[in-house]
Amino acid sequence: MRLLPIDRAEHLITRYGSTGAAATPLAGGTGSYHLTCLSLGPGGTIGAHPAPIEQLFLVISGEGWIIGPDGIRLTISAGTAVLWSAGEEHTSGTDTHLTALALEGPGLGVREPEDY
């Protein structure tokens, strides 16, 4: 067993005009799936960019907002998940603080409650 701090903010995110955001790679495997912790401080944003592959963005603390390809800004908070399709343009940010886990992989889908 290993205990791993997930919010280590190992790499500043500067691509796409991002500010106040950091990424901590957490897990990956022999395939194309990756799990990353994203930390956004007050006023932090991850600039508009296309999802490189299907991406599940799961907010685990704080609150913020997302903007999808329709340009509509939606509020998100802890316990909210967003699934972006490969190529889907999106932006995320916060006025206060937001920590999210991003799971990326080809063909990633979500299960509906009736699937359990």
GUVODREN-590410 format. One record per residue: residue in three letters; z, x, y of N, C-alpha, C in turn. Coordinates in pm, 1 decimal. Layout:
<recs>
+---------+----------+----------+----------+----------+----------+----------+----------+----------+----------+
: residuo :     n_pz :     n_px :     n_py :    ca_pz :    ca_px :    ca_py :     c_pz :     c_px :     c_py :
+---------+----------+----------+----------+----------+----------+----------+----------+----------+----------+
:     ALA :        Z :        X :        Y :        Z :        X :        Y :        Z :        X :        Y :
...
+---------+----------+----------+----------+----------+----------+----------+----------+----------+----------+
</recs>
This chain:
<recs>
+---------+----------+----------+----------+----------+----------+----------+----------+----------+----------+
: residuo :     n_pz :     n_px :     n_py :    ca_pz :    ca_px :    ca_py :     c_pz :     c_px :     c_py :
+---------+----------+----------+----------+----------+----------+----------+----------+----------+----------+
:     MET :      0.0 :     84.7 :   -117.5 :      0.0 :      0.0 :      0.0 :      0.0 :     88.8 :    123.3 :
:     ARG :    -76.8 :     44.3 :    224.1 :    -78.8 :    112.1 :    354.4 :    -60.3 :      8.3 :    463.0 :
:     LEU :     27.1 :     35.9 :    556.5 :     40.3 :    -48.7 :    675.0 :    -48.7 :     10.4 :    782.8 :
:     LEU :   -131.5 :    -74.2 :    842.3 :   -227.9 :    -26.6 :    940.6 :   -211.5 :   -100.9 :   1072.6 :
:     PRO :   -183.1 :    -30.4 :   1181.0 :   -185.9 :    -98.0 :   1310.8 :   -331.9 :   -131.9 :   1343.3 :
:     ILE :   -359.0 :   -255.8 :   1379.6 :   -499.2 :   -294.3 :   1398.4 :   -545.7 :   -282.6 :   1543.2 :
:     ASP :   -455.7 :   -284.5 :   1638.7 :   -493.1 :   -285.7 :   1780.6 :   -475.8 :   -146.0 :   1840.4 :
:     ARG :   -550.5 :    -48.9 :   1784.6 :   -536.9 :     90.2 :   1827.7 :   -630.9 :    126.7 :   1942.3 :
:     ALA :   -725.7 :     40.4 :   1975.1 :   -820.8 :     63.3 :   2084.9 :   -882.9 :    203.0 :   2076.6 :
:     GLU :   -944.7 :    233.6 :   1964.3 :   -996.2 :    367.8 :   1939.6 :  -1121.3 :    404.0 :   2018.6 :
:     HIS :  -1206.6 :    306.6 :   2045.7 :  -1333.4 :    336.2 :   2113.3 :  -1354.8 :    239.4 :   2228.7 :
:     LEU :  -1375.3 :    292.2 :   2348.4 :  -1409.6 :    204.5 :   2460.1 :  -1549.1 :    148.8 :   2438.9 :
:     ILE :  -1565.8 :     22.3 :   2470.9 :  -1696.5 :    -41.9 :   2461.5 :  -1759.4 :    -35.9 :   2600.0 :
:     THR :  -1869.7 :     35.8 :   2613.0 :  -1936.1 :     49.5 :   2742.5 :  -2078.2 :     -6.9 :   2742.3 :
:     ARG :  -2133.1 :    -33.3 :   2623.8 :  -2269.2 :    -87.0 :   2616.4 :  -2276.0 :   -225.8 :   2679.0 :
:     TYR :  -2392.0 :   -262.6 :   2723.8 :  -2421.5 :   -396.4 :   2778.1 :  -2339.4 :   -427.5 :   2903.8 :
:     GLY :  -2293.8 :   -325.6 :   2976.0 :  -2215.8 :   -348.4 :   3096.8 :  -2074.6 :   -395.7 :   3068.5 :
:     SER :  -2024.5 :   -370.2 :   2947.7 :  -1889.8 :   -412.6 :   2909.4 :  -1785.5 :   -333.4 :   2987.7 :
:     THR :  -1672.3 :   -398.7 :   3016.1 :  -1561.8 :   -332.9 :   3086.0 :  -1430.2 :   -379.5 :   3025.6 :
:     GLY :  -1331.2 :   -291.4 :   3024.8 :  -1197.6 :   -328.0 :   2980.1 :  -1189.6 :   -372.4 :   2835.3 :
:     ALA :  -1280.9 :   -323.0 :   2751.1 :  -1286.0 :   -364.4 :   2610.5 :  -1285.7 :   -241.3 :   2521.0 :
:     ALA :  -1218.4 :   -254.0 :   2406.8 :  -1212.5 :   -144.2 :   2311.2 :  -1227.6 :   -199.2 :   2170.0 :
:     ALA :  -1274.4 :   -113.0 :   2080.5 :  -1295.3 :   -150.8 :   1941.0 :  -1221.1 :    -55.8 :   1848.6 :
:     THR :  -1166.0 :   -111.2 :   1743.3 :  -1101.9 :    -33.6 :   1637.7 :  -1166.6 :    -72.9 :   1505.3 :
:     PRO :  -1250.2 :     13.4 :   1446.8 :  -1305.2 :    -17.9 :   1315.2 :  -1191.7 :    -25.0 :   1213.3 :
:     LEU :  -1188.7 :   -131.8 :   1134.0 :  -1080.5 :   -151.2 :   1038.9 :  -1123.8 :   -136.2 :    893.7 :
:     ALA :  -1238.5 :   -190.7 :    858.9 :  -1278.7 :   -187.6 :    719.0 :  -1429.7 :   -198.5 :    707.5 :
:     GLY :  -1479.0 :   -142.9 :    603.5 :  -1619.9 :   -151.2 :    568.1 :  -1628.6 :   -117.0 :    420.4 :
:     GLY :  -1743.1 :   -131.4 :    366.5 :  -1757.3 :   -102.2 :    224.7 :  -1889.4 :    -35.8 :    198.1 :
:     THR :  -1930.6 :    -41.1 :     74.3 :  -2057.5 :     19.5 :     38.4 :  -2173.8 :    -67.7 :     84.6 :
:     GLY :  -2145.2 :   -192.7 :    119.1 :  -2248.7 :   -282.7 :    169.4 :  -2253.9 :   -280.4 :    321.2 :
:     SER :  -2303.3 :   -387.3 :    377.1 :  -2324.0 :   -395.1 :    521.2 :  -2218.5 :   -476.6 :    593.4 :
:     TYR :  -2103.7 :   -498.9 :    533.3 :  -1998.2 :   -576.0 :    598.0 :  -1899.8 :   -483.4 :    668.4 :
:     HIS :  -1859.6 :   -523.4 :    789.8 :  -1767.4 :   -443.8 :    869.7 :  -1665.8 :   -536.3 :    935.6 :
:     LEU :  -1540.8 :   -488.4 :    946.5 :  -1435.1 :   -561.1 :   1015.3 :  -1384.9 :   -472.2 :   1128.3 :
:     THR :  -1385.4 :   -527.2 :   1249.7 :  -1347.2 :   -452.3 :   1369.2 :  -1247.9 :   -533.8 :   1450.1 :
:     CYS :  -1146.6 :   -467.1 :   1505.0 :  -1055.5 :   -532.5 :   1598.5 :  -1107.0 :   -505.3 :   1739.5 :
:     LEU :  -1124.7 :   -610.1 :   1817.4 :  -1170.8 :   -600.0 :   1955.5 :  -1055.6 :   -635.5 :   2048.4 :
:     SER :  -1027.6 :   -548.6 :   2144.8 :   -919.2 :   -568.8 :   2240.2 :   -977.1 :   -573.0 :   2380.7 :
:     LEU :   -950.0 :   -680.5 :   2451.2 :   -995.2 :   -694.2 :   2588.9 :   -873.6 :   -710.1 :   2679.2 :
:     GLY :   -863.2 :   -624.5 :   2779.1 :   -754.3 :   -632.3 :   2875.0 :   -788.1 :   -729.2 :   2986.4 :
:     PRO :   -698.1 :   -744.4 :   3083.5 :   -721.7 :   -836.7 :   3195.0 :   -856.7 :   -809.7 :   3263.4 :
:     GLY :   -938.0 :   -912.9 :   3274.6 :  -1070.3 :   -900.4 :   3334.4 :  -1172.5 :   -835.0 :   3244.5 :
:     GLY :  -1137.4 :   -809.0 :   3118.8 :  -1228.5 :   -741.0 :   3027.1 :  -1343.0 :   -830.1 :   2982.5 :
:     THR :  -1459.0 :   -769.0 :   2962.9 :  -1576.7 :   -841.3 :   2913.8 :  -1654.6 :   -754.0 :   2815.7 :
:     ILE :  -1715.9 :   -820.2 :   2721.6 :  -1819.0 :   -758.1 :   2639.5 :  -1947.9 :   -822.2 :   2686.5 :
:     GLY :  -2032.3 :   -742.2 :   2749.3 :  -2151.5 :   -793.8 :   2815.1 :  -2249.4 :   -862.2 :   2721.3 :
:     ALA :  -2341.7 :   -935.3 :   2781.6 :  -2441.5 :  -1011.9 :   2707.0 :  -2523.6 :   -920.4 :   2616.9 :
:     HIS :  -2532.9 :   -960.4 :   2490.1 :  -2610.3 :   -884.7 :   2393.1 :  -2640.7 :   -975.0 :   2273.7 :
:     PRO :  -2746.6 :   -943.6 :   2199.4 :  -2774.7 :  -1020.8 :   2078.1 :  -2685.2 :   -972.9 :   1964.0 :
:     ALA :  -2637.8 :  -1064.8 :   1883.1 :  -2561.0 :  -1026.3 :   1764.5 :  -2654.6 :   -946.1 :   1673.9 :
:     PRO :  -2614.5 :   -825.9 :   1633.5 :  -2703.6 :   -745.5 :   1550.4 :  -2722.3 :   -804.5 :   1410.7 :
:     ILE :  -2626.0 :   -885.2 :   1368.8 :  -2623.1 :   -946.1 :   1236.3 :  -2526.4 :  -1064.5 :   1248.2 :
:     GLU :  -2515.7 :  -1150.1 :   1149.5 :  -2420.6 :  -1260.4 :   1157.6 :  -2281.4 :  -1204.9 :   1186.7 :
:     GLN :  -2210.0 :  -1271.9 :   1278.8 :  -2080.3 :  -1221.4 :   1322.5 :  -1980.8 :  -1335.4 :   1339.4 :
:     LEU :  -1864.9 :  -1320.5 :   1275.7 :  -1754.4 :  -1414.0 :   1293.3 :  -1654.4 :  -1347.8 :   1386.4 :
:     PHE :  -1626.1 :  -1413.0 :   1499.0 :  -1537.2 :  -1362.7 :   1604.0 :  -1413.3 :  -1450.5 :   1599.7 :
:     LEU :  -1302.1 :  -1396.6 :   1547.9 :  -1179.7 :  -1472.7 :   1526.0 :  -1073.0 :  -1425.3 :   1623.0 :
:     VAL :  -1035.1 :  -1511.1 :   1718.0 :   -934.7 :  -1475.4 :   1817.7 :   -797.5 :  -1482.7 :   1752.5 :
:     ILE :   -723.4 :  -1369.5 :   1755.4 :   -591.2 :  -1366.1 :   1692.4 :   -478.0 :  -1365.1 :   1794.5 :
:     SER :   -506.8 :  -1330.8 :   1919.9 :   -405.5 :  -1343.5 :   2024.6 :   -473.5 :  -1354.1 :   2160.1 :
:     GLY :   -401.7 :  -1418.8 :   2253.3 :   -452.6 :  -1432.1 :   2388.6 :   -549.9 :  -1546.9 :   2403.5 :
:     GLU :   -620.9 :  -1541.5 :   2516.2 :   -721.6 :  -1643.7 :   2544.9 :   -831.1 :  -1582.7 :   2629.6 :
:     GLY :   -944.4 :  -1649.5 :   2630.1 :  -1058.0 :  -1599.9 :   2705.5 :  -1169.7 :  -1700.5 :   2704.8 :
:     TRP :  -1292.8 :  -1649.8 :   2704.0 :  -1410.5 :  -1736.5 :   2711.3 :  -1527.0 :  -1668.9 :   2640.3 :
:     ILE :  -1623.6 :  -1750.9 :   2605.6 :  -1749.9 :  -1703.6 :   2549.2 :  -1863.4 :  -1777.2 :   2619.1 :
:     ILE :  -1977.2 :  -1714.3 :   2621.4 :  -2099.0 :  -1776.5 :   2671.5 :  -2206.8 :  -1750.0 :   2567.8 :
:     GLY :  -2269.3 :  -1856.1 :   2519.5 :  -2376.2 :  -1843.8 :   2421.3 :  -2511.6 :  -1845.7 :   2487.9 :
:     PRO :  -2617.1 :  -1860.1 :   2409.8 :  -2753.2 :  -1857.8 :   2464.3 :  -2782.5 :  -1973.6 :   2558.6 :
:     ASP :  -2702.1 :  -2081.2 :   2552.2 :  -2724.3 :  -2194.6 :   2642.7 :  -2663.4 :  -2171.7 :   2780.3 :
:     GLY :  -2588.5 :  -2060.7 :   2798.0 :  -2529.8 :  -2028.3 :   2928.0 :  -2401.7 :  -2103.9 :   2959.9 :
:     ILE :  -2353.9 :  -2186.7 :   2868.1 :  -2232.9 :  -2265.0 :   2892.4 :  -2110.5 :  -2181.5 :   2854.7 :
:     ARG :  -2015.6 :  -2174.8 :   2946.6 :  -1891.6 :  -2098.6 :   2925.1 :  -1788.2 :  -2188.2 :   2857.8 :
:     LEU :  -1737.8 :  -2145.2 :   2742.6 :  -1638.7 :  -2219.8 :   2666.0 :  -1509.1 :  -2140.8 :   2657.6 :
:     THR :  -1397.1 :  -2209.5 :   2668.2 :  -1266.3 :  -2146.7 :   2656.2 :  -1231.6 :  -2127.6 :   2509.3 :
:     ILE :  -1174.0 :  -2011.0 :   2477.2 :  -1129.2 :  -1981.5 :   2342.0 :   -986.0 :  -1928.0 :   2349.7 :
:     SER :   -912.4 :  -1943.8 :   2240.9 :   -775.5 :  -1892.5 :   2236.1 :   -739.8 :  -1861.9 :   2091.7 :
:     ALA :   -621.5 :  -1804.3 :   2072.6 :   -576.2 :  -1767.6 :   1938.7 :   -594.1 :  -1885.6 :   1843.3 :
:     GLY :   -650.6 :  -1856.6 :   1727.8 :   -677.4 :  -1960.1 :   1629.1 :   -818.1 :  -2015.7 :   1636.5 :
:     THR :   -897.6 :  -1969.3 :   1731.6 :  -1036.2 :  -2013.4 :   1746.8 :  -1128.8 :  -1909.7 :   1682.9 :
:     ALA :  -1230.1 :  -1957.4 :   1613.5 :  -1331.7 :  -1868.2 :   1557.4 :  -1469.0 :  -1913.4 :   1604.7 :
:     VAL :  -1557.2 :  -1817.8 :   1623.1 :  -1694.2 :  -1844.4 :   1665.6 :  -1786.4 :  -1770.9 :   1569.1 :
:     LEU :  -1891.0 :  -1836.8 :   1523.4 :  -1989.9 :  -1771.8 :   1437.8 :  -2119.1 :  -1758.5 :   1516.3 :
:     TRP :  -2163.8 :  -1633.8 :   1534.2 :  -2291.5 :  -1609.3 :   1598.9 :  -2392.8 :  -1569.9 :   1492.7 :
:     SER :  -2511.8 :  -1624.5 :   1504.9 :  -2621.5 :  -1591.1 :   1414.3 :  -2684.3 :  -1459.6 :   1456.6 :
:     ALA :  -2749.9 :  -1393.2 :   1363.6 :  -2820.9 :  -1269.7 :   1395.0 :  -2919.5 :  -1295.9 :   1508.0 :
:     GLY :  -2915.5 :  -1211.7 :   1609.2 :  -3005.9 :  -1224.2 :   1723.1 :  -2957.0 :  -1316.2 :   1833.2 :
:     GLU :  -2849.0 :  -1390.5 :   1810.2 :  -2800.1 :  -1486.0 :   1910.3 :  -2732.6 :  -1412.5 :   2026.7 :
:     GLU :  -2781.6 :  -1437.3 :   2146.3 :  -2728.0 :  -1376.1 :   2268.5 :  -2591.2 :  -1436.0 :   2299.7 :
:     HIS :  -2495.2 :  -1350.4 :   2334.0 :  -2361.6 :  -1398.9 :   2366.0 :  -2285.0 :  -1298.3 :   2450.9 :
:     THR :  -2183.3 :  -1348.3 :   2518.8 :  -2093.3 :  -1269.8 :   2602.8 :  -1952.5 :  -1319.9 :   2575.4 :
:     SER :  -1853.5 :  -1232.9 :   2587.4 :  -1715.0 :  -1277.2 :   2575.2 :  -1629.6 :  -1202.6 :   2676.6 :
:     GLY :  -1518.1 :  -1266.1 :   2714.1 :  -1431.2 :  -1202.3 :   2812.3 :  -1299.1 :  -1274.3 :   2824.5 :
:     THR :  -1214.9 :  -1221.0 :   2912.7 :  -1083.0 :  -1278.7 :   2936.1 :  -1036.9 :  -1247.4 :   3077.7 :
:     ASP :   -957.4 :  -1335.4 :   3132.8 :   -892.3 :  -1308.1 :   3260.5 :   -757.3 :  -1241.5 :   3237.2 :
:     THR :   -701.0 :  -1259.6 :   3118.5 :   -566.2 :  -1211.7 :   3088.7 :   -567.1 :  -1105.9 :   2978.5 :
:     HIS :   -583.1 :  -1147.2 :   2856.1 :   -583.6 :  -1057.3 :   2740.6 :   -639.1 :  -1133.4 :   2620.7 :
:     LEU :   -712.5 :  -1064.7 :   2536.8 :   -766.9 :  -1126.4 :   2417.1 :   -780.1 :  -1019.9 :   2308.9 :
:     THR :   -736.4 :  -1052.4 :   2188.6 :   -758.5 :   -967.0 :   2072.3 :   -829.9 :  -1051.4 :   1967.8 :
:     ALA :   -937.2 :   -997.0 :   1912.7 :  -1015.6 :  -1069.9 :   1813.2 :  -1053.0 :   -976.9 :   1699.1 :
:     LEU :  -1071.9 :  -1035.6 :   1582.3 :  -1128.8 :   -964.1 :   1469.8 :  -1273.8 :  -1006.7 :   1457.9 :
:     ALA :  -1362.7 :   -910.7 :   1443.8 :  -1505.1 :   -939.3 :   1427.1 :  -1546.4 :   -895.7 :   1287.0 :
:     LEU :  -1591.4 :   -992.0 :   1207.9 :  -1643.3 :   -964.9 :   1074.7 :  -1794.0 :   -980.8 :   1082.4 :
:     GLU :  -1866.5 :   -875.8 :   1044.7 :  -2011.9 :   -878.0 :   1051.5 :  -2071.3 :   -849.1 :    914.8 :
:     GLY :  -2179.1 :   -919.7 :    883.4 :  -2248.8 :   -893.2 :    758.5 :  -2365.8 :   -987.0 :    741.0 :
:     PRO :  -2465.1 :   -943.9 :    665.2 :  -2583.5 :  -1026.8 :    644.5 :  -2550.7 :  -1152.9 :    565.4 :
:     GLY :  -2601.3 :  -1264.5 :    611.9 :  -2582.2 :  -1391.0 :    541.9 :  -2442.1 :  -1447.4 :    552.0 :
:     LEU :  -2360.6 :  -1391.5 :    640.4 :  -2223.4 :  -1438.9 :    656.7 :  -2224.4 :  -1585.0 :    700.1 :
:     GLY :  -2145.9 :  -1664.6 :    632.8 :  -2133.3 :  -1805.5 :    667.8 :  -1986.9 :  -1843.7 :    668.8 :
:     VAL :  -1957.8 :  -1962.3 :    711.4 :  -1819.9 :  -2009.2 :    713.6 :  -1807.4 :  -2127.9 :    618.4 :
:     ARG :  -1687.0 :  -2147.3 :    571.0 :  -1658.5 :  -2258.9 :    483.1 :  -1599.2 :  -2372.0 :    564.3 :
:     GLU :  -1644.3 :  -2491.0 :    537.4 :  -1588.3 :  -2609.6 :    600.4 :  -1465.2 :  -2650.3 :    522.0 :
:     PRO :  -1370.3 :  -2724.9 :    584.8 :  -1248.1 :  -2765.1 :    513.5 :  -1274.5 :  -2833.7 :    379.8 :
:     GLU :  -1380.8 :  -2911.4 :    370.9 :  -1408.8 :  -2980.6 :    244.8 :  -1457.9 :  -2885.6 :    135.4 :
:     ASP :  -1487.1 :  -2759.5 :    170.5 :  -1531.1 :  -2660.8 :     72.0 :  -1416.1 :  -2597.9 :     -5.1 :
:     TYR :  -1292.4 :  -2625.3 :     34.7 :  -1176.1 :  -2561.3 :    -29.4 :  -1141.0 :  -2630.5 :   -157.7 :
+---------+----------+----------+----------+----------+----------+----------+----------+----------+----------+
</recs>
